[in-house]
Amino acid sequence: MTRKLYLYFPLVILLAYSCRKAGQSNIIPPTITSTFDLADSLKINSQIAAVEPDLYNRYNDKIYAVHSVNKVGFNVRQQGADIIFEFADSSVSRLVPSFSIKILHATFASLLPEYDLTNIYVAKLSDDQEFAGGSRAVGFSEIVEQGVLRISWNRDLHTVSGELDNLKFPVGYYVLEDIGSIMRSTIGPSLTTSGSSRNVTLQFNFVPAN
């Protein structure tokens, strides 16, 4: 089971990183563009419904969705032997989702056209979600059910472009109603074991990378 840690975590540095990095290149790259979609699909199985009907009625088939254009901040860098691809969507105030994909044993020059994110020997996913109350849910080494990262490196501009296609992994909270770690610890297992999932797609162009 994925280990969760709940904490406060500001995102100012991540969201501002792209602009700062872009200024370090002698060649000014084209404007960064992004299209982001997120959908949390919540499920409560029938066995739990028989015991806790209120829980079933409150959360089963709930959907939380976000769509944004050019509201994603990026932090893409070489870190040791790996490439770190981080991004966060700021379109919904105080409810910011963030993601970090570690591409193992890679350099920008050696990037493959695509990476299967279900293969933990190729890439690892971490994520966190901000809640209105100020706390965060952080997941390390998520169990990815599906998802492909397609990424290409522009050596002249020092940028990456590509897409994150149909990323899917378990989710154990309802963003709009979450009130803290106590709620997640009691309701979260019912959601994750019933097949609740977070689904993410992202298109990105001319993201500065160093």
CORRA-V359752 format. One record per residue. N is the residue number from 0. RES is the residue in one small letter. SS is DSSP state (H for helix, E for strand, C for the rest). PHI is phi in radians with two decimals (none if undefined). D_FIRST is the distance of its C-alpha to the first C-alpha in Angstrom with 2 decimals. Layout:
BEGIN
<<N/RES/SS/PHI/D_FIRST> <N/RES/SS/PHI/D_FIRST>>
END
This chain:
BEGIN
<<0/m/C/none/0.00> <1/t/C/-1.16/3.78> <2/r/C/-1.42/6.30> <3/k/E/-1.96/9.17> <4/l/E/-2.27/12.76> <5/y/E/-1.97/15.66> <6/l/E/-2.84/19.09> <7/y/C/-1.60/22.39> <8/f/C/-2.68/22.84> <9/p/C/-1.23/26.11> <10/l/C/-2.07/26.42> <11/v/H/-1.03/30.17> <12/i/H/-1.13/30.04> <13/l/H/-1.10/27.72> <14/l/H/-1.25/29.78> <15/a/H/-1.67/33.03> <16/y/H/-1.09/32.19> <17/s/H/-1.04/33.46> <18/c/H/-1.13/36.92> <19/r/H/-1.15/37.36> <20/k/H/-1.18/36.43> <21/a/H/-1.06/38.66> <22/g/C/-1.27/41.65> <23/q/C/-1.50/41.36> <24/s/C/-1.66/42.52> <25/n/C/-1.23/46.24> <26/i/C/-1.67/45.61> <27/i/C/-1.38/44.40> <28/p/C/-1.31/41.74> <29/p/C/-1.04/41.74> <30/t/C/-1.10/39.97> <31/i/C/-1.14/36.18> <32/t/E/-2.25/35.10> <33/s/E/-2.68/31.79> <34/t/E/-2.26/30.66> <35/f/E/-2.19/27.25> <36/d/E/-2.36/25.61> <37/l/E/-2.34/22.41> <38/a/E/-2.48/21.49> <39/d/E/-1.64/18.72> <40/s/E/-1.98/18.87> <41/l/C/-1.71/17.64> <42/k/C/-2.35/17.40> <43/i/C/-2.23/17.59> <44/n/C/-1.31/18.04> <45/s/H/-1.16/21.31> <46/q/H/-1.12/20.17> <47/i/H/-1.21/18.99> <48/a/H/-1.05/22.19> <49/a/H/-1.17/24.32> <50/v/H/-1.62/23.13> <51/e/C/-2.26/22.74> <52/p/H/-1.08/25.09> <53/d/H/-1.11/25.36> <54/l/H/-1.11/21.68> <55/y/H/-1.09/22.10> <56/n/H/-1.14/25.35> <57/r/H/-1.40/24.14> <58/y/H/-2.05/21.07> <59/n/C/-1.11/21.23> <60/d/C/1.19/22.49> <61/k/C/-1.21/22.60> <62/i/E/-2.22/22.91> <63/y/E/-2.10/22.89> <64/a/E/-2.27/24.68> <65/v/E/-2.38/26.20> <66/h/E/-2.31/28.85> <67/s/E/-2.55/30.67> <68/v/E/-2.20/33.26> <69/n/C/1.03/33.79> <70/k/C/-2.09/31.62> <71/v/E/-1.78/28.96> <72/g/E/-1.74/29.22> <73/f/E/-2.21/28.25> <74/n/E/-2.49/27.84> <75/v/E/-2.08/28.07> <76/r/E/-2.75/28.95> <77/q/E/-1.45/29.08> <78/q/E/-2.31/27.14> <79/g/C/1.12/27.98> <80/a/C/-1.56/27.23> <81/d/E/-2.13/24.91> <82/i/E/-1.89/25.51> <83/i/E/-1.84/23.65> <84/f/E/-2.04/23.82> <85/e/E/-1.98/23.12> <86/f/E/-2.67/24.18> <87/a/E/-2.52/24.29> <88/d/E/-1.74/26.05> <89/s/C/-1.85/28.52> <90/s/C/-1.23/30.08> <91/v/C/-1.98/28.83> <92/s/C/-1.03/29.88> <93/r/C/1.21/27.40> <94/l/C/-2.27/24.53> <95/v/C/-1.41/23.87> <96/p/E/-1.64/20.78> <97/s/E/-2.28/20.31> <98/f/E/-2.48/18.72> <99/s/E/-2.39/18.89> <100/i/E/-1.95/18.96> <101/k/E/-1.74/19.74> <102/i/E/-1.55/21.93> <103/l/C/-1.39/22.04> <104/h/C/0.92/25.45> <105/a/C/-2.48/27.54> <106/t/C/-2.16/30.57> <107/f/C/-1.09/32.08> <108/a/C/-1.19/34.80> <109/s/C/-1.80/32.49> <110/l/C/-1.01/30.13> <111/l/C/-1.42/29.50> <112/p/C/-1.06/30.27> <113/e/E/-2.67/26.69> <114/y/E/-2.29/23.13> <115/d/E/-1.43/20.47> <116/l/C/-1.33/17.35> <117/t/C/-1.39/15.15> <118/n/C/-1.63/16.51> <119/i/C/-1.22/14.70> <120/y/C/-1.50/17.97> <121/v/C/-1.90/19.92> <122/a/E/-2.68/18.12> <123/k/E/-2.28/15.10> <124/l/E/-1.94/14.31> <125/s/E/-2.16/13.85> <126/d/E/-2.68/14.98> <127/d/E/-2.60/16.25> <128/q/E/-2.29/18.11> <129/e/E/-1.50/21.20> <130/f/C/-2.09/22.28> <131/a/C/-1.04/25.87> <132/g/C/-1.34/25.71> <133/g/C/1.83/25.04> <134/s/C/-1.46/21.46> <135/r/E/-2.38/18.65> <136/a/E/-1.86/14.95> <137/v/E/-2.06/13.69> <138/g/E/-2.04/10.64> <139/f/C/-1.79/10.73> <140/s/C/0.89/10.10> <141/e/C/-1.08/8.88> <142/i/C/-1.47/8.14> <143/v/E/-1.43/11.76> <144/e/E/-1.49/13.11> <145/q/E/-2.84/16.65> <146/g/E/2.55/18.92> <147/v/E/-2.29/21.86> <148/l/E/-1.82/23.43> <149/r/E/-1.87/27.19> <150/i/E/-2.60/29.01> <151/s/E/-2.31/32.54> <152/w/E/-1.88/34.32> <153/n/E/-1.74/37.82> <154/r/C/-1.13/39.42> <155/d/C/-1.21/42.47> <156/l/C/-1.61/40.74> <157/h/C/0.98/37.69> <158/t/E/-2.31/35.44> <159/v/E/-2.13/32.60> <160/s/E/-2.40/32.47> <161/g/E/2.74/30.30> <162/e/E/-2.69/27.57> <163/l/E/-1.86/23.87> <164/d/E/-1.88/23.82> <165/n/E/0.94/21.51> <166/l/E/-1.18/18.26> <167/k/E/-2.49/15.54> <168/f/E/-2.67/11.87> <169/p/E/-1.12/9.94> <170/v/C/-2.30/11.58> <171/g/C/-2.20/11.48> <172/y/C/-2.75/15.09> <173/y/C/-1.95/18.68> <174/v/C/-0.94/20.40> <175/l/C/-1.27/23.85> <176/e/C/-2.05/23.15> <177/d/C/-1.13/20.56> <178/i/C/-2.17/22.25> <179/g/C/2.46/19.88> <180/s/H/-1.15/16.85> <181/i/H/-1.12/18.02> <182/m/H/-1.11/17.95> <183/r/H/-1.16/14.46> <184/s/H/-1.24/13.15> <185/t/H/-1.62/15.14> <186/i/H/-1.67/14.99> <187/g/H/-0.89/11.71> <188/p/H/-1.05/9.70> <189/s/H/-1.14/12.82> <190/l/H/-1.29/12.81> <191/t/H/-1.19/9.43> <192/t/H/-1.29/9.77> <193/s/C/-1.61/13.35> <194/g/C/1.72/13.01> <195/s/C/-1.14/13.86> <196/s/E/-2.51/14.08> <197/r/E/-1.85/15.71> <198/n/E/-2.14/18.47> <199/v/E/-2.36/20.55> <200/t/E/-2.25/23.76> <201/l/E/-2.64/25.99> <202/q/E/-1.99/29.41> <203/f/E/-2.50/30.83> <204/n/E/-2.44/34.17> <205/f/E/1.02/35.89> <206/v/E/-1.49/33.13> <207/p/E/-1.02/34.49> <208/a/E/-2.50/32.72> <209/n/C/-2.52/33.63>>
END
